[in-house]
Amino acid sequence: MQSVDDLMKIIRQSIQSTQYAFLMTTDQTGLVNVRLMQPFPPEDDLTLWFGTSPRSRKTQDIRRDPRVTVAYHDAPGNAYITLQGQARIVDELEQRRTHWFTEWKLFWPDGPEGDDYALICFWPERIELMHFGENITPAPFGLVPAVLTRQGDEWIKAEAFRLA
């Protein structure tokens, strides 16, 4: 059985090796909106940053309901990571300059200084991990992921949802 530190190492490696993630928000009717995004590498505490337009549907969803899910698929590891937590929209110029990919000039011609570029800052509170390459497939085989929850600044193992 892997320790929290072992699981966190695997989670970080999988996230860092994956170029894209799915960002999921909920609209005013309760429907889930899913979009493929290019996140920046995670911070030490797994905070994630995404570039967006402040006028996009996802920013409107987050302003209304900051609960967000982010999911990664690590194909080479035959794994997935799902992070649930809180997001906020950030428009501070220094953060926009820090979180910018030059190739995004195609989408935001005015660059990080333009008023159509903002950031989503996501702070995870719960993580699910299934990783067949690392044998993280808690019993019954392949049906229940490893689950971590944040308590303050620490991650602890939690009980996963189990089928009755």
C-alpha positions in Angstrom: 0.0 0.0 0.0 1.4 3.4 -1.0 1.9 6.2 1.4 0.5 9.7 0.9 4.0 10.9 -0.2 4.3 8.0 -2.7 0.8 8.8 -4.1 1.6 12.6 -4.3 4.8 11.8 -6.2 2.9 9.7 -8.7 0.2 12.4 -9.0 2.8 15.1 -9.7 4.6 13.0 -12.2 1.4 12.2 -14.1 0.2 15.8 -14.1 3.6 17.1 -15.3 3.8 14.5 -18.1 0.3 15.5 -19.4 0.0 18.5 -21.7 -3.8 19.0 -21.4 -6.5 18.6 -18.8 -10.2 18.8 -18.8 -11.7 21.6 -16.8 -15.3 21.1 -15.6 -17.7 23.8 -14.3 -21.4 23.9 -13.7 -23.7 26.3 -15.4 -26.8 28.0 -14.0 -29.0 25.1 -15.0 -26.9 22.5 -13.3 -25.3 21.1 -16.5 -21.6 20.3 -16.4 -19.5 22.2 -19.0 -16.3 20.4 -20.0 -13.4 21.8 -22.0 -9.9 20.7 -22.9 -7.4 23.2 -21.4 -3.6 23.7 -21.4 -2.6 24.2 -17.7 0.7 25.5 -16.4 2.8 23.1 -14.4 1.4 22.6 -10.9 2.7 24.6 -8.0 4.2 22.7 -5.0 0.8 22.6 -3.3 -0.8 21.4 -6.6 -2.4 24.8 -7.3 -3.1 24.9 -11.1 -3.3 27.9 -13.4 -5.2 28.2 -16.7 -5.4 31.0 -19.2 -8.8 32.2 -20.4 -10.9 35.1 -21.5 -12.6 37.0 -18.7 -15.7 36.9 -21.0 -15.8 33.2 -21.5 -18.6 30.9 -20.4 -16.2 29.1 -18.0 -15.3 32.4 -16.2 -19.1 33.1 -15.8 -19.6 29.6 -14.4 -16.7 30.0 -11.9 -17.9 33.4 -10.7 -21.4 31.9 -10.0 -20.1 28.6 -8.6 -16.4 28.2 -7.8 -16.5 24.4 -7.4 -14.5 23.0 -10.2 -13.2 19.6 -11.3 -10.0 19.1 -13.3 -9.2 15.7 -14.9 -6.0 14.4 -16.4 -5.5 11.3 -18.5 -2.0 9.9 -18.4 -2.1 7.5 -21.4 1.4 6.1 -21.0 0.8 5.3 -17.4 -2.7 4.0 -18.0 -3.9 6.4 -15.4 -6.3 9.2 -14.6 -6.2 11.9 -11.9 -9.3 13.8 -10.9 -9.0 16.9 -8.8 -11.9 18.6 -7.2 -11.7 22.0 -5.5 -12.2 25.7 -5.7 -11.4 28.1 -8.6 -11.2 31.9 -8.9 -10.7 34.3 -11.7 -7.4 36.3 -11.5 -6.8 39.4 -13.6 -3.7 40.8 -11.8 -1.1 41.8 -14.5 1.9 40.3 -12.7 0.2 36.9 -12.5 -0.9 37.1 -16.2 2.7 37.8 -17.2 3.9 34.9 -15.1 1.3 32.5 -16.5 1.7 33.0 -20.3 2.7 30.8 -23.2 4.1 32.7 -26.2 2.2 30.4 -28.6 -1.1 31.8 -27.1 -0.5 35.0 -29.1 -2.8 33.3 -31.7 -5.7 33.4 -29.2 -4.8 36.6 -27.4 -2.9 38.9 -29.9 -2.5 41.6 -27.2 -0.6 39.1 -25.0 -0.9 38.9 -21.2 -1.3 42.7 -21.0 -4.5 42.6 -23.1 -7.8 43.0 -21.4 -9.2 39.8 -22.9 -6.7 37.6 -21.0 -7.3 36.4 -17.5 -6.4 33.4 -15.4 -8.2 30.6 -13.6 -6.5 29.7 -10.3 -7.6 26.3 -9.1 -6.9 25.0 -5.6 -7.6 21.2 -5.2 -9.3 19.8 -2.1 -9.8 16.2 -3.2 -7.8 13.9 -5.5 -8.8 10.6 -7.1 -6.0 8.5 -8.6 -6.2 5.3 -10.6 -2.8 4.3 -12.1 -2.5 0.8 -13.5 1.2 1.4 -14.4 2.0 2.0 -10.7 -0.4 -0.7 -9.5 -2.7 1.9 -7.8 -5.8 -0.1 -8.3 -7.3 -0.6 -4.9 -9.4 -3.7 -4.4 -11.6 -4.6 -6.0 -9.2 -4.5 -8.9 -9.7 -1.4 -10.9 -13.0 -0.3 -9.5 -12.0 2.0 -6.7 -9.4 4.8 -7.0 -7.0 6.0 -4.3 -8.4 9.1 -2.7 -6.6 12.0 -1.0 -8.3 14.9 0.7 -6.7 18.2 1.9 -6.8 19.0 5.6 -5.2 22.4 6.0 -1.8 22.2 4.2 -1.7 18.3 4.4 -3.0 15.6 2.2 -4.5 12.5 3.9 -5.9 9.2 2.5 -9.6 9.1 2.4 -12.3 6.5 1.8 -13.4 6.3 -1.8 -17.0 5.8 -2.9 -17.6 2.1 -3.1 -20.4 0.3 -5.0 -22.8 -1.5 -2.6 
